[in-house]
Amino acid sequence: MSQDIESIQVLIVGSGPAGYTAAIYAARAGLKPVLYTGGQPGGQLTITTDVENYPGYPEGVMGPQMMEDFRKQAERFGTDVRYGLVTEVDFSQRPHKVIVDDQKTIHADTVLISTGASAKWLGLESETRLNGKGVSACAVCDGFFFRGQDVAIVGAGDTACEEASYLSNICNKVYMIVRRDEMRASQIMQKRVMNNPKIEILWNTETEEILGDEEVTGARLRNNQTGETIELNVTGFFVAIGHQPNTDIFKSYIDMDESGYIITQPGSTRTNIEGVFACGDAQDHIYRQAVTAAGTGCMAALDAERYLAEKELV
């Protein structure tokens, strides 16, 4: 391993809306932030097509273009954006030690974690091929494109119920695909979908294939009990079986909930480790929107700036 050690004030790990917003604020404060993009530069939005719910884009914007705009703005103020993956951390002492790509060592006064979360998928080839062409993991983000149409959603938890209810306000019909004969959602959420005339729950059902060449035209389903297969005519297919925060590398040091989301102190982005802050979907399992991620990115940069000032590191 290389013995070259670089010392920096603000290290940002991850490059979605949270990371880039943190970079913009830190750079404008003269903190010379270094941002490592991680394995998916730009985060989840780079696999999203039209983004129509982010303020400031009245005509909408493609997800990859939006992240390119974020990156350019961060670089304009002096952020050092680097392509690389943080592979190891040691938060047992200060400055914090971070290893990039198993070879470069960085000593950072503050670390801003913005590694995001990844949607869990069914693992179908057609799901990957039609992602962004009718397949989505975010009803709030993409439901608007299917107004007045028939759609399907897979999942049985509170999030799936919330998204099915949301879609029922926009779409003509919502098929809810549930693998077992019961849901794991809270009783109040179950009651809400069961009593909704626009939602039809398909129990004991799994998805065999999402149909369509250039865009979703339907889904082939199989009943687990009878073996019977049916085809749904739907134009949208939503997957709501959970998200996995990209936080495994920090587990030895950072307090997390049972799902791996980083726990931050109420009203702040501070973690249990001094000088380490978390923002975006890595610590938000409720909202998971680009605009809320950007908001916490701003918070993390301001928290880091105050911390550096308190420790007289600036």
VMD Tcl script that draws the C-alpha trace (Angstrom):
set ca {
  {0.00 0.00 0.00}
  {1.20 3.47 -0.85}
  {2.52 5.46 2.12}
  {1.57 8.81 0.61}
  {-0.81 10.54 3.01}
  {-2.91 13.53 2.03}
  {-4.36 15.82 4.70}
  {-7.59 17.66 3.94}
  {-10.21 19.56 5.93}
  {-13.43 18.27 4.35}
  {-13.79 14.88 2.69}
  {-17.14 14.12 1.05}
  {-17.87 10.46 0.31}
  {-20.50 10.10 -2.41}
  {-21.77 12.21 -5.28}
  {-25.55 12.41 -5.37}
  {-27.59 15.54 -4.57}
  {-26.47 15.41 -0.93}
  {-22.76 15.12 -1.67}
  {-22.68 17.76 -4.37}
  {-24.76 20.21 -2.33}
  {-22.45 19.71 0.65}
  {-19.53 20.36 -1.70}
  {-21.07 23.60 -2.99}
  {-21.54 24.96 0.52}
  {-18.16 23.78 1.80}
  {-16.34 25.16 -1.23}
  {-18.05 28.55 -0.95}
  {-16.96 28.64 2.69}
  {-13.35 28.25 1.55}
  {-12.93 24.76 3.01}
  {-11.46 23.24 -0.19}
  {-13.57 20.06 -0.07}
  {-12.47 16.87 -1.79}
  {-15.33 14.71 -3.08}
  {-14.96 11.07 -4.09}
  {-17.74 10.02 -6.42}
  {-17.97 6.36 -5.39}
  {-18.90 3.48 -7.65}
  {-21.93 5.23 -9.17}
  {-20.98 8.85 -9.87}
  {-24.12 10.96 -9.48}
  {-25.96 8.29 -7.50}
  {-29.42 6.89 -8.16}
  {-30.46 9.85 -10.31}
  {-28.09 8.74 -13.04}
  {-30.41 5.79 -13.74}
  {-33.48 8.03 -13.69}
  {-34.90 9.56 -16.83}
  {-37.14 12.62 -16.39}
  {-36.98 14.51 -13.10}
  {-39.93 16.88 -12.87}
  {-40.24 17.48 -9.13}
  {-36.95 19.28 -8.42}
  {-37.38 23.06 -8.05}
  {-35.70 25.23 -10.66}
  {-36.26 22.96 -13.64}
  {-39.64 24.15 -14.96}
  {-39.45 21.89 -18.03}
  {-38.02 18.94 -16.11}
  {-34.53 17.52 -16.56}
  {-32.94 14.16 -17.24}
  {-31.42 12.65 -14.11}
  {-27.87 12.34 -15.52}
  {-27.97 15.94 -16.80}
  {-29.13 17.16 -13.41}
  {-26.20 15.46 -11.70}
  {-23.83 16.92 -14.29}
  {-25.21 20.37 -13.42}
  {-24.65 19.69 -9.71}
  {-21.07 18.57 -10.38}
  {-20.23 21.63 -12.49}
  {-21.60 23.95 -9.83}
  {-19.54 22.24 -7.12}
  {-16.39 22.43 -9.25}
  {-17.03 26.07 -10.12}
  {-16.49 26.99 -6.46}
  {-13.36 24.87 -6.14}
  {-14.48 21.38 -5.14}
  {-11.89 18.75 -6.05}
  {-14.13 16.05 -7.59}
  {-12.30 12.74 -7.90}
  {-13.34 9.37 -9.28}
  {-12.66 6.71 -6.70}
  {-14.20 4.42 -4.10}
  {-13.60 4.61 -0.37}
  {-12.66 1.05 0.61}
  {-11.70 1.39 4.28}
  {-12.06 3.86 7.14}
  {-10.62 4.24 10.63}
  {-12.59 6.67 12.78}
  {-10.92 5.60 16.04}
  {-8.75 8.72 16.21}
  {-8.48 12.17 14.70}
  {-7.82 13.15 12.02}
  {-9.96 10.44 10.49}
  {-8.20 7.93 8.27}
  {-9.80 7.01 4.95}
  {-8.43 4.63 2.31}
  {-9.45 5.14 -1.33}
  {-9.28 2.31 -3.88}
  {-7.29 0.19 -1.39}
  {-4.19 2.33 -1.89}
  {-4.49 6.06 -1.22}
  {-4.54 7.24 2.41}
  {-6.30 10.44 3.42}
  {-6.35 12.13 6.81}
  {-9.51 14.22 7.04}
  {-10.54 16.65 9.77}
  {-14.18 16.09 8.79}
  {-15.88 13.35 6.78}
  {-19.30 13.89 5.20}
  {-20.97 10.58 4.36}
  {-23.35 10.89 1.40}
  {-23.15 7.36 0.02}
  {-26.90 7.10 -0.53}
  {-28.97 3.95 -0.75}
  {-29.71 1.48 -3.50}
  {-33.15 0.17 -4.33}
  {-33.64 -3.56 -3.94}
  {-34.75 -5.22 -7.17}
  {-36.40 -8.49 -8.13}
  {-33.42 -9.56 -10.22}
  {-35.20 -9.99 -13.54}
  {-33.42 -9.30 -16.82}
  {-36.49 -7.47 -18.10}
  {-36.51 -5.32 -14.98}
  {-33.00 -4.10 -15.74}
  {-33.66 -3.66 -19.46}
  {-36.85 -1.63 -18.90}
  {-35.57 0.43 -15.99}
  {-36.53 4.02 -16.74}
  {-38.84 2.82 -19.53}
  {-41.78 2.00 -17.30}
  {-39.94 0.25 -14.47}
  {-39.26 2.40 -11.42}
  {-38.38 2.08 -7.75}
  {-39.96 5.41 -6.79}
  {-43.67 6.07 -7.24}
  {-43.41 9.60 -5.88}
  {-40.68 10.36 -8.44}
  {-42.26 8.73 -11.48}
  {-45.95 8.11 -10.82}
  {-46.93 11.33 -12.57}
  {-45.84 9.89 -15.92}
  {-48.52 7.19 -15.62}
  {-51.53 9.32 -14.76}
  {-54.75 7.76 -15.97}
  {-53.02 4.45 -16.75}
  {-52.97 0.96 -15.22}
  {-49.87 0.12 -13.18}
  {-48.51 -2.61 -10.90}
  {-46.48 -2.36 -7.73}
  {-44.55 -5.13 -5.96}
  {-44.19 -5.09 -2.19}
  {-45.94 -5.75 1.10}
  {-44.50 -3.24 3.55}
  {-45.52 0.25 4.63}
  {-43.59 1.83 1.75}
  {-45.37 -0.34 -0.82}
  {-48.74 0.55 0.71}
  {-47.91 4.25 0.78}
  {-46.77 4.17 -2.84}
  {-49.82 2.15 -3.95}
  {-52.07 4.73 -2.26}
  {-50.12 7.54 -3.90}
  {-50.43 5.90 -7.32}
  {-54.17 5.38 -6.83}
  {-54.61 9.16 -6.77}
  {-52.97 9.46 -10.18}
  {-53.55 6.20 -12.02}
  {-56.64 4.45 -13.29}
  {-55.90 1.10 -11.61}
  {-53.18 -0.19 -9.29}
  {-52.36 -3.89 -8.99}
  {-50.49 -4.66 -5.80}
  {-48.40 -7.84 -6.09}
  {-47.86 -9.56 -2.72}
  {-45.71 -12.68 -2.50}
  {-47.40 -14.20 0.55}
  {-50.97 -14.41 1.87}
  {-50.33 -11.53 4.26}
  {-48.54 -8.19 4.37}
  {-45.86 -7.03 6.76}
  {-47.18 -3.46 6.64}
  {-48.80 -1.87 9.68}
  {-52.51 -2.55 10.13}
  {-53.51 1.01 9.33}
  {-51.62 0.92 6.03}
  {-53.06 -2.48 5.13}
  {-56.56 -1.23 5.79}
  {-55.93 1.81 3.62}
  {-55.02 -0.22 0.53}
  {-57.63 -2.92 1.11}
  {-60.38 -0.33 1.29}
  {-59.21 1.55 -1.78}
  {-61.43 0.62 -4.76}
  {-58.67 1.50 -7.24}
  {-56.19 -0.95 -5.70}
  {-56.46 -4.68 -6.39}
  {-54.25 -6.89 -4.24}
  {-52.92 -10.07 -5.84}
  {-52.00 -12.40 -2.98}
  {-49.51 -15.29 -3.17}
  {-48.22 -13.87 -6.42}
  {-44.73 -13.40 -7.86}
  {-43.51 -11.69 -11.01}
  {-42.08 -13.98 -13.66}
  {-41.41 -11.35 -16.31}
  {-42.01 -7.72 -17.13}
  {-43.26 -7.51 -20.69}
  {-42.32 -5.05 -23.41}
  {-39.52 -4.29 -25.84}
  {-38.92 -0.54 -25.71}
  {-41.30 0.19 -22.83}
  {-43.45 -1.71 -20.35}
  {-46.60 -3.21 -21.86}
  {-47.47 -5.72 -19.16}
  {-46.32 -8.25 -16.58}
  {-46.53 -12.02 -16.37}
  {-47.32 -13.24 -12.87}
  {-47.50 -16.65 -11.21}
  {-49.71 -17.70 -8.31}
  {-47.52 -19.48 -5.74}
  {-50.31 -21.79 -4.61}
  {-51.98 -22.82 -7.85}
  {-49.10 -22.34 -10.28}
  {-51.46 -20.43 -12.55}
  {-49.95 -17.64 -14.64}
  {-51.69 -14.47 -15.71}
  {-50.68 -11.45 -17.76}
  {-51.52 -7.94 -16.61}
  {-51.88 -5.13 -19.10}
  {-49.94 -2.36 -17.35}
  {-47.74 0.46 -18.60}
  {-45.92 1.09 -15.33}
  {-44.22 -1.38 -13.00}
  {-43.05 -0.17 -9.58}
  {-40.75 -2.12 -7.27}
  {-41.18 -1.28 -3.57}
  {-39.39 -4.09 -1.77}
  {-37.02 -1.84 0.13}
  {-33.75 0.03 -0.11}
  {-30.29 -0.87 1.10}
  {-28.21 2.04 2.43}
  {-24.65 1.99 1.13}
  {-23.12 2.17 4.59}
  {-21.51 -1.22 5.27}
  {-17.98 0.19 5.26}
  {-18.79 2.44 8.24}
  {-20.48 -0.17 10.46}
  {-17.54 -0.67 12.82}
  {-17.67 2.95 13.91}
  {-20.98 4.63 13.10}
  {-24.27 3.99 14.91}
  {-26.96 2.70 12.55}
  {-30.48 1.35 12.77}
  {-31.31 -2.29 12.07}
  {-31.53 -1.61 8.33}
  {-28.14 0.08 8.11}
  {-29.30 3.71 7.94}
  {-26.93 6.03 9.79}
  {-28.38 7.55 12.95}
  {-27.88 11.30 13.16}
  {-28.52 13.54 16.15}
  {-31.97 15.17 15.93}
  {-31.91 18.45 14.04}
  {-28.41 17.91 12.72}
  {-26.26 15.66 10.55}
  {-23.86 14.76 13.37}
  {-23.15 11.08 13.97}
  {-21.82 9.41 17.12}
  {-18.26 10.11 15.91}
  {-16.94 13.66 16.28}
  {-16.21 15.23 12.93}
  {-18.22 12.67 10.93}
  {-21.51 13.81 9.43}
  {-24.12 11.96 7.37}
  {-26.56 13.32 4.81}
  {-28.87 12.16 2.06}
  {-30.35 8.69 1.69}
  {-27.59 7.09 3.76}
  {-29.42 8.47 6.80}
  {-32.94 9.08 5.46}
  {-35.25 6.09 5.12}
  {-38.42 8.20 5.11}
  {-38.34 10.80 2.33}
  {-35.61 9.64 -0.07}
  {-36.05 12.54 -2.50}
  {-33.40 14.51 -4.36}
  {-34.56 17.78 -2.82}
  {-34.47 16.47 0.77}
  {-31.06 14.91 0.14}
  {-29.78 18.26 -1.11}
  {-31.19 19.93 2.01}
  {-29.31 17.60 4.35}
  {-26.19 18.06 2.23}
  {-26.39 21.77 3.00}
  {-26.86 20.95 6.69}
  {-23.83 18.65 6.73}
  {-21.57 21.29 5.20}
  {-22.74 23.91 7.70}
  {-22.33 21.44 10.59}
  {-18.83 20.60 9.40}
  {-17.91 24.27 9.05}
  {-19.05 24.98 12.62}
  {-17.21 21.94 13.92}
  {-13.96 23.03 12.26}
  {-14.36 26.51 13.70}
  {-15.04 25.16 17.20}
  {-11.93 22.95 17.00}
  {-9.94 25.88 15.56}
  {-9.06 23.81 12.51}
  {-9.79 26.67 10.11}
}
mol new
graphics top color blue
foreach p $ca { graphics top sphere $p radius 0.5 }
foreach p [lrange $ca 0 end-1] q [lrange $ca 1 end] { graphics top cylinder $p $q radius 0.2 }
display resetview
